[in-house]
């Protein structure tokens, strides 16, 4: 109620139908916010009185409180996320299975079918003609570039 009175006192003309109702309504709105937000909104230097030339409506005071509350809510959300992250990082972890445990669970082929295992064990097929073709294409590309240093043999 004291901060509501300070806010009302900042305005020279207070033509209100019922000043007691107005101050009570302001007090009700301000009571819903933390003390730091109320002080910020009602302080003549930082609050609504420093921005508005006319006595604010209850809705305008509530809007000013919501604007002042936004950074507080963002900080609360950051703190909540940080606590969740710490809880996740500090949670006990299951030990990773050993190679023998994996083999025991998946079998000697680690869950792969016979054709897949044959593909993995097959030797890679290298075609010398493909390698020569890559070399020729590289030489052609270098000779066409603007950075050609005049070297013909690679």
C-alpha positions as MATLAB code, in Angstrom:
seq = 'XXXXXXXXXXXXXXXXXXXXXXXXXXXXXXXXXXXXXXXXXXXXXXXXXXXXXXXXXXXXXXXXXXXXXXXXXXXXXXXXXXXXXXXXXXXXXXXXXXXXXXXXXXXXXXXXXXXXXXXXXXXXXXXXXXXXXXXXXXXXXXXXXXXXXXXXXX';
ca = [
       0.000    0.000    0.000;
       2.924    2.294    0.753;
       4.390    1.920   -2.771;
       0.943    2.488   -4.331;
       0.687    5.729   -2.350;
       4.150    6.758   -3.576;
       3.080    6.158   -7.168;
      -0.108    8.212   -6.783;
       1.797   10.970   -4.996;
       4.074   11.451   -7.992;
       1.278   13.053  -10.037;
       0.151   16.654   -9.456;
      -3.459   16.216  -10.516;
      -5.319   13.349   -8.913;
      -8.870   13.724  -10.161;
     -10.101   10.299   -9.162;
     -13.678    9.231   -8.592;
     -12.623    7.292   -5.484;
      -8.948    7.588   -4.508;
      -9.254    4.841   -1.871;
     -10.518    2.337   -4.445;
      -7.745    3.310   -6.876;
      -4.982    2.925   -4.273;
      -6.490   -0.392   -3.093;
      -6.585   -1.678   -6.690;
      -2.970   -0.610   -7.241;
      -1.937   -2.293   -3.992;
      -3.693   -5.485   -5.128;
      -1.831   -5.474   -8.452;
       1.531   -4.666   -6.864;
       1.093   -7.377   -4.214;
       1.245  -10.030   -6.939;
       4.855   -9.211   -7.845;
       8.203   -9.566   -6.038;
       9.477   -6.612   -4.033;
      12.246   -5.847   -6.554;
       9.688   -5.498   -9.376;
       7.379   -3.328   -7.250;
      10.266   -1.017   -6.324;
      11.370   -0.771   -9.952;
       7.860    0.056  -11.207;
       6.957    2.522   -8.442;
      10.289    4.354   -8.157;
      10.001    7.827   -9.710;
      13.394    7.466  -11.420;
      12.888    4.036  -13.016;
       9.193    3.354  -12.932;
       5.977    4.325  -14.594;
       5.911    7.794  -12.968;
       9.117    8.678  -14.824;
       7.585    7.692  -18.168;
       3.974    8.816  -17.955;
       2.721   12.378  -17.576;
      -0.700   11.252  -16.441;
      -1.864    9.086  -13.593;
      -1.680    5.495  -14.922;
      -4.636    3.179  -14.983;
      -4.503   -0.058  -13.030;
      -3.996   -1.893  -16.346;
      -1.006    0.313  -17.196;
       0.559   -0.431  -13.820;
       0.014   -4.146  -14.375;
       1.614   -3.898  -17.844;
       4.610   -2.073  -16.355;
       4.917   -4.803  -13.711;
       4.806   -7.522  -16.380;
       7.521   -5.738  -18.381;
       9.706   -5.473  -15.276;
       8.981   -9.103  -14.420;
      10.092  -10.458  -17.830;
      13.851  -10.484  -17.033;
      13.108  -12.075  -13.659;
      11.124  -14.854  -15.337;
      13.896  -15.410  -17.888;
      16.437  -15.721  -15.078;
      14.200  -18.161  -13.220;
      13.909  -20.255  -16.391;
      17.708  -20.219  -16.877;
      18.168  -21.296  -13.254;
      15.647  -24.128  -13.689;
      17.419  -25.375  -16.815;
      20.786  -25.182  -15.069;
      19.462  -27.272  -12.167;
      18.105  -29.845  -14.627;
      21.444  -29.990  -16.438;
      23.341  -30.469  -13.198;
      20.942  -33.222  -12.148;
      21.435  -34.999  -15.477;
      25.222  -34.665  -15.325;
      25.406  -35.846  -11.720;
      23.050  -38.790  -12.189;
      24.723  -42.160  -11.778;
      25.581  -43.747  -15.096;
      25.307  -47.366  -16.009;
      28.653  -48.929  -16.789;
      29.211  -49.615  -20.472;
      29.000  -53.283  -21.428;
      32.195  -55.157  -22.141;
      32.940  -56.762  -25.498;
      32.145  -60.188  -24.058;
      28.768  -58.934  -22.753;
      27.900  -57.518  -26.171;
      28.894  -60.786  -27.865;
      26.823  -62.687  -25.324;
      23.782  -60.561  -26.028;
      24.113  -60.258  -29.831;
      25.982  -63.412  -30.761;
      29.327  -63.899  -32.517;
      28.276  -61.786  -35.516;
      27.138  -58.889  -33.260;
      23.583  -59.100  -34.557;
      24.504  -58.990  -38.251;
      23.151  -61.549  -40.687;
      25.552  -63.793  -42.616;
      25.471  -61.732  -45.887;
      26.268  -58.535  -43.923;
      29.238  -60.199  -42.239;
      30.579  -61.401  -45.609;
      30.361  -57.841  -46.963;
      32.292  -56.504  -43.967;
      35.000  -59.146  -44.273;
      35.395  -58.828  -48.066;
      38.525  -57.183  -49.397;
      37.927  -53.837  -51.063;
      38.129  -54.042  -54.842;
      40.483  -51.434  -56.247;
      40.431  -50.878  -59.985;
      43.687  -49.415  -61.276;
      41.888  -47.963  -64.298;
      39.688  -45.923  -61.959;
      42.765  -44.527  -60.216;
      44.346  -43.578  -63.566;
      41.072  -41.931  -64.600;
      41.024  -39.818  -61.435;
      44.621  -38.759  -62.046;
      43.795  -37.749  -65.637;
      40.719  -35.768  -64.563;
      42.750  -34.016  -61.864;
      45.483  -33.091  -64.350;
      42.845  -31.709  -66.772;
      41.192  -29.654  -64.039;
      44.507  -28.163  -62.915;
      45.513  -27.298  -66.454;
      42.202  -25.435  -66.949;
      42.455  -23.497  -63.678;
      43.739  -19.939  -63.428;
      46.298  -21.087  -60.862;
      48.132  -23.336  -63.321;
      51.780  -23.256  -62.412;
      52.843  -24.943  -65.631;
      53.562  -28.337  -64.154;
      52.475  -31.145  -66.434;
      53.628  -34.139  -64.466;
      52.162  -35.120  -61.160;
];
